[in-house]
Amino acid sequence: MAWEFLKPILTPNALATVQANPIILAYLLGWFLALIAVCLLAWYISFVTGKPYKKPKRPRKDGVEKKSFFDFGKN
C-alpha cells in the first residue's frame, strides 16, 4: 500500500500494476530524467556555441569606413 498516493492519477489497473512491479515506475522516471538531462545538455551546447563570430573589419584603401544601412542616423 505504499503507492496509494498515486491513486488520483492512475487507473485501478495501472495502480495494481505499479504495486505488483514498482521497477516499471522507476524505469519510467529514470528515462524522463535522462531525457531532461539530454535536452538541457543540448540547450547548453547550443547556447555556448550559438554566439555569432564577428569577422575582423579590414580597413578600406581610401580610409573611409563603409556604413551599413542599419547605421543610418548613428554618429
Helices and strands as residue ranges (DSSP letters): G 4-6, H 12-20, H 23-49, G 69-71
